[in-house]
Amino acid sequence: MSTQKQAPLVCDTTLRDGSHPMRHQFTAEQVEAIARALDAAGVEMIEVAHGDGLGGSSLQYGQSAHDELDLIERAAASVTQARIAVLLIPGIGTRVALKAAHERGATAVRIATHCTEADVSEQHFAAAKDLGMEAIGFLMMSHMLEPGALAEQAAKMTGYGADAIYIVDSAGALVPQGVRDRVEALTAVTGDVGFHAHNNLGLAIGNTVAAIEAGAARVDGCLRGLGAGAGNAATELLAATLDRMGFDSPLDTFALSDAAEHVVLPLMPFQPFPDRESMAIGYAGVYSTFLLHAKRHGERLGIDPRDILVELGRRKAVAGQEDWIVDVAEDLARAAAAPA
Amino acid sequence: MPAPVKVAILGTGNIGADLLMKLRAVDEVEVALFAGIDPASEGLARAAKLGVPTSHRGLDDILADEDIRIVFDATSAYAHREAAPRLEAAGKIAVDLTPAAVGPLVVPAVNLEEHASAPNVNLITCGGQATIPIVAAINDVAPLRYAEMVSTIASLSAGPGTRKNIDEFTFTTARAIERVGGAQEGKAIMILNPAEPAILMRNTLYAVPASGTLDEAAVRVAVDARVAEVAAYVPGYRCKSVLIDEQDTRWGRVPVAVVLLEVEGAGDFLPAYAGNLDIMTAAACRIGRRIAEELSAGVPA
C-alpha cells in the first residue's frame, strides 16, 4: 500500500466543458445526478459553470437554459466530499460573478486567460484569495506558446497568488512531446502543474498520461468525454489508467464507468469524437468550442465547416472568438459567390 | 471665426499623445498645455519638440491657467475622481477619457447635443464608443430587449490600465448599452488577441428586439446611416456585415441582428491596429469641438 504513488488530483468538468455539446441546456436534475455520481465515485473536484465560465451565458456563446448560479448551488448540495469549482475567464466573467458563485457553494476557481495574456487575471486572483477560494490558473490554447514563454506567463499567475497552474490544450492540438516539454517548463515556477486535454487528435488520454509522467499533479476529465470539440479525456478511462499506472487513486473506476454509461450517455445529444470537423480543430489549432458554431454557420451559408475552422486557425483566433466564425463564414460565402 | 478655445490635455501616455495630434488639427481649439506628472516622460519631450507648452506639475498648472476652458483627462479613473471637483470649481469643462464616469456618458453619434453644456462628460469605453451608436440606431427601428457587444482588440493595444481593470470595461460598457443605447438589458465581453501582425479592433453586436420581429431592410438602412455618422469623426470605422440570424435564446427562437464592425486607427500617433484607442481620442476630439463651439457662441465677439 504505502509503496503506491499518490495519484494526481482529477477534476471532472462534465458540468462545465460538457456544457458546450449540451448547448448550455443542462437541467438542475441532470446536474444533481451527475454531481452525486461523481462524488460517490470519489472525484474530489467537480467544475460547474457555463462552458465559457461564469457570465458565459450570451448570444456569442449560447445562453444557458438554467442560471448557472442555481446549478452551482444544486451541485454543491448534492456532494458529500467533492469540492465545487467554477471557471472564470476575465473579459467574460467578473469578480462580482465570482463572489456570487462562492456564496452558492463554489470553493475553487479556475481563472482562465489566453496563454499570452496572464496579466488580465490579477484582479480576479486577488478577489478569489479575498474570498478564501482555491485559485487555479488556466492558460488556454497552450499549444500556441513555446514552453519557456508559457512558464513566464505561469509565473505571473503565481505572482498573483495562484495555487496551481494548468496547461490547457483548448484546441486538442498538442502531441505528447509538447505536453511533456510544457509540464517540465512550468514545474520550474510552480509545484502544482495541471493539464487539461481535448481529444481532437485522439490523444486526450495519451497526452494526459504524458503530463502525469512529466510531473503534473492535476488532470481533467469528463464522463464519456463529454466536452467541447471531440471532447476531453474520459474520466472513467483516466481512473482505469491511473489504476494500471500503479497510483493510489481515490477514484472508483467501475462506479465512474457506470455513471458514464447510465447517467451521462442517456442525456448526451451526440458522442463527441474526432470526426472530420473536430479533427480539423486539433489540426488547425482552434478553440474546441468552435465546433457547433462552425457547423451551424456552415449549414446556414452552404459552406464546409472544415474550411471555416481551417481559416480561423490561419487568422489565429483565440478562445471566445465565436463571432469570428460568423465573419469567416460570411467572407467564404462572399468569395464562393464571386465570379471566378 | 472666433478665436480658438484654449484646452489642456492631462496625461502624457499613448492616449494623451494621440489626442494631442488630433487636437492640433482642429481649428476651434488650441492646446495651451500638455501636462503630466513625470518630468522624464517621453510624451512631454515629444510635445515640447512640437512647440506645445508642457508641464510636469499636472493638474496644478492647468488650474493655474485661467484661459484654459476645456481639460481632456487621459490619466486614470482614480486620478480623474480626484481631479473632477477641482476642475469644476475652477470652471473648466472636463472631457474624461478614463472609466471614472463622474459626468454623463457621451457617445457623439448618439447624445452629444444633450450634454454639450455639461461640466463633465465621460467617454465610457472604446467598445462602448464602437457599438453603442449601432445599439441606438437599431433601437430606434425596433426597441431592444437586449443588446450584447464583443470587442476583440490586439494585445499590443491593451495597456496595463486596461489589463488590470478588465472588469470595469465589462460593467461600464454594459451599463452604457442600456443608458445611452436604450436597450433594456446590456452585456459586454472583451477579448485580447495576440496575433502578429496585430489585428484591427473588431466589435460584434447582437441585438434582440422586444417585439420578436425585425425588419431587415430597415435595420440595414439605420445601421448604414449611423456608421456614416460615426465615420465622420472616426474615419477608420466601418461595418463589415449585417445579418439577421435566427437564434435559440432565453426568449425562444428569435431573430437577432448581428452587426460586425471594424475600427482601423488613423495612425496619428498610435499604430493603425489600435482602433480601440483611436476611437476614444477621435470621439474626445469631436466632443471637444462641440464644446468649443458652445463656449464660443456664449462669448461676445
Interface residues (C-beta under 8 A of the other chain):
Chain A: R23 S58 L59 Q60 G62 Q63 S64 A65 P90 G91 I92 T94 R95 V96 H114 T116 E117 D119 V120 E122 Q123 H124 R300 R315 K316 A317 V318 A319 G320 Q321 D323 W324 V326 D327 E330
Chain B: Y146 E148 V150 T152 S155 A158 P160 R163 K164 N165 I166 D167 F169 T170 F171 K187 I189 M190 I191 L192 N193 P194 A195 R202 T204 Y206 V208 K240 S241 L243 D245 Q247 D248 T249 R250 V256 V258 L260
